[in-house]
Amino acid sequence: HLALTMGDVAGAARALTRLHSQCLTGDALHSVKCDCRAQLAAALAAIAQAGRGVLASLDQEGRGIGLVNKIRAYALQDAGLDTVAANLALGLPADGRDYAVAADILRALGIRSVELLTNNPNKVSQLERAGITVVRRLPLAVPPTPHSAGYLQAESGSEVVRGARGPRRAPWMGRSGWGLRKGLPREAVSREPSRAPS
């Protein structure tokens, strides 16, 4: 896990925050099966526009099932299953993401309340249960593409409503002002997300 910060967030109230589950296939390889890269770009653009905020990048590939299982699920999706059905067919959870570590990261930064950039109400409830106040949820609207329609339909049916991945380069790339937060206290990153065996 890591936290990217912009501006002075230490002890900030109502810090503009994005909890982003890392997606190698979408974020780095530009897969059109999901909207992860567009969500990441939109969140970073919003934080840059605000001039202050946090992006917590969480090691929870494939909705918490890991990269190898995600690739296995892709094969089932190519055979006609949606994201949720593919995970379940592999004996894995529909969504295994755990946001408790994100709450630990926010606490390590001195943040107790956030404005959360998300379309996922589960992130709100998990953060609240972990003691972080979510002052408001700010949806990230990105348009669907023909390639991501099935993914988005499955997501909306599984308590997650998201937009779609777009081809744009993140507008923050190359700009100054972002800081990689190193040396977070051990307790902030000690819990690993639950993983299914791969």
Residue pairs with C-beta under 8 A, 6 or more apart in sequence:
1 56
1 57
1 58
1 59
1 101
1 102
1 105
1 189
2 56
2 57
2 180
2 181
3 54
3 55
3 56
3 57
3 105
3 109
3 181
3 184
4 54
4 55
4 57
4 178
4 179
4 180
4 181
5 53
5 54
5 55
5 109
5 178
5 179
5 181
6 47
6 48
6 51
6 52
6 53
6 54
6 177
6 178
6 179
7 51
7 52
7 53
7 177
8 52
9 15
9 52
9 53
9 54
9 109
9 110
9 111
10 109
10 110
11 110
11 111
12 52
12 110
12 111
13 112
13 113
14 113
14 114
14 115
14 135
15 52
15 53
15 54
15 106
15 109
15 111
15 113
15 114
15 115
16 46
16 47
16 50
16 52
16 53
16 54
16 114
16 115
16 117
16 138
17 53
17 54
17 55
17 56
17 106
17 111
17 114
17 115
17 116
17 117
18 40
18 43
18 44
18 46
18 47
18 53
18 54
18 55
18 56
18 116
18 117
18 118
19 56
19 58
19 99
19 102
19 116
19 118
19 123
19 127
20 36
20 39
20 40
20 43
20 55
20 56
20 57
20 58
21 36
21 58
21 60
21 61
21 63
21 64
21 97
22 57
22 58
22 59
22 60
22 61
23 31
23 34
23 36
23 37
23 61
23 62
24 61
24 67
25 31
25 33
25 34
25 36
25 67
25 70
25 74
26 33
26 34
26 35
26 36
26 37
26 165
27 36
27 37
27 40
30 37
30 165
30 167
31 37
31 165
32 145
32 147
32 148
32 165
33 74
33 77
33 147
33 148
33 151
33 165
34 148
34 151
34 165
35 142
35 144
35 148
35 151
35 152
35 162
35 163
35 164
35 165
35 166
36 165
37 165
37 166
38 142
38 163
38 164
38 165
38 166
38 168
39 119
39 140
39 142
39 162
39 163
39 165
40 55
40 170
41 166
41 168
41 169
41 170
41 171
42 117
42 140
42 141
42 142
42 163
43 55
43 117
43 140
44 55
44 170
44 171
44 172
45 170
45 171
45 172
46 53
46 117
46 138
46 140
47 53
47 54
47 55
47 117
47 172
48 171
48 172
48 175
48 177
51 177
54 106
54 109
54 111
54 114
56 102
56 105
56 106
58 97
58 99
58 101
58 102
58 193
59 192
59 193
60 96
60 97
60 98
60 193
61 67
61 70
62 69
62 70
62 73
63 70
63 83
63 87
63 93
63 94
63 95
63 96
63 97
64 93
64 95
64 96
64 97
64 98
64 193
64 194
64 195
64 196
65 73
65 87
65 90
65 92
65 93
65 96
65 195
65 196
66 195
66 196
66 198
68 198
69 87
69 90
69 92
69 196
69 198
72 90
73 83
73 86
73 87
73 90
73 92
74 86
76 85
76 86
76 89
76 90
77 83
77 86
77 150
77 151
81 89
82 150
82 151
82 153
82 154
83 150
83 151
83 154
83 155
83 158
84 94
84 95
84 154
84 157
84 158
85 154
87 93
87 94
87 95
88 94
90 196
91 196
92 196
93 196
94 158
95 122
95 158
95 159
95 160
96 193
96 194
96 195
96 196
97 122
97 193
98 126
98 191
98 193
98 194
99 122
99 123
99 126
99 127
99 130
100 126
100 130
100 191
101 188
101 189
101 191
101 192
101 193
102 127
102 130
103 126
103 127
103 130
103 131
103 132
104 130
104 187
104 188
104 189
104 190
104 191
105 184
105 188
105 189
106 112
106 114
106 127
106 132
107 131
107 132
107 188
108 184
108 185
108 187
108 188
109 181
109 184
111 132
112 131
112 132
112 133
113 132
113 133
113 134
113 135
114 127
114 132
114 133
114 134
114 135
115 134
115 135
115 136
115 137
115 138
116 123
116 124
116 127
116 134
116 136
116 137
116 138
117 138
117 140
118 124
118 137
118 138
118 139
118 140
119 139
119 140
119 160
119 161
119 162
119 163
120 159
120 160
120 161
120 162
121 137
121 159
121 160
122 159
122 160
124 134
124 137
127 134
128 134
139 161
140 162
140 163
141 163
142 162
142 163
142 164
142 165
142 166
143 163
143 164
143 166
144 152
144 163
144 164
145 164
145 165
145 166
148 164
148 165
149 164
152 162
152 163
152 164
155 161
155 162
156 162
172 178
